[in-house]
Amino acid sequence: MGTHIAVLSNPFAGKGRGAQAAAAAIARLHDEGAQIRSYAGTSARQTAELAAQALREEPAALVVVGGDGTLSGILAEVTAHSVPVVLVAAGTGNDLARALQLPRDDPGDAAALALQGVPCVVDVGEVHSALGTRLFLTVAALGFDAKVSDRTNRLRWPRGVLRYYLALVIELLRLRPVAFRVSVDGEALHDAPGTLIAVGNTASYGGGMPVCAGAAANDGMLDIVHVRPLTRLRLIRLFPLLLQGRHLTRPEVSHRRARRVEVAAPDLVVYADGERVGAGTCTIELRAGALTVMVPRRGVQR
């Protein structure tokens, strides 16, 4: 393994924050005396190609500047190598950085973990469906919240956060129970109608919403949260509890931990790390310990 540090950035992450974060990260590493090789992708495909190129050059660490989606988009390349990853959170949600207690407000401090951090071996989620095999880092969402994400991506107006709120209103008006069929750890597939299912490798999605409160990224287990069919009013009333991570004790919510879950439903879509990762019948499991991330000494360790 070489002595240089590779810096791979998505300049468009976080509505343009990626470029500034990359500059700050590179400046800090230069100040620390590190030898840098820098790469900047302008699309998901180019970023994956650059990640493969950077890893072939065997850096001591790969610094990834972007959001959860940036890192999840190159997981196939990263998990095929032993190079540790340093995540400089510059996305919208940054839920993996939150889970691993990485710096989220100072790109320089985050990048410096390439030199000062300790390795943390974490799990990677894996979705098998009609879309093929897709990897994810945080929470796979099925049902209502996946429909909101899908609607948001399909809307062309308005821009920014207002588009998400409009999608939320539309899907609330269209709210119907989802005819989920679920199998956990090889049990028989059974009917489990509900409003949503969340399958978590980490606790939160959407920028800190702890839907799978208590989930840990390095325990080799998935946290499965199932919300039973709700009326619009009851779903709205559940949201404040969800935001505080207090929803798991509610009678309409069930929570279990497992290694593998199969879910089927009509027109099912699955979203994770801000991207569509599954459709139709899907199986979700883990690649235990597939990724090494550099974290602060106080962070999550195995």
Beta strands, then each sheet from edge to edge (+ up, - down):
strand 1: 5-9
strand 2: 36-40
strand 3: 61-66
strand 4: 85-89
strand 5: 118-129
strand 6: 132-136
strand 7: 139-143
strand 8: 181-184
strand 9: 190-191
strand 10: 196-200
strand 11: 222-227
strand 12: 253-258
strand 13: 260-264
strand 14: 269-272
strand 15: 275-279
strand 16: 282-295
sheet 1: 2+ 1+ 3+ 4+
sheet 2: 6+ 5- 16+ 13- 8+ 9-
sheet 3: 12+ 11- 10+ 7- 14+ 15-
end
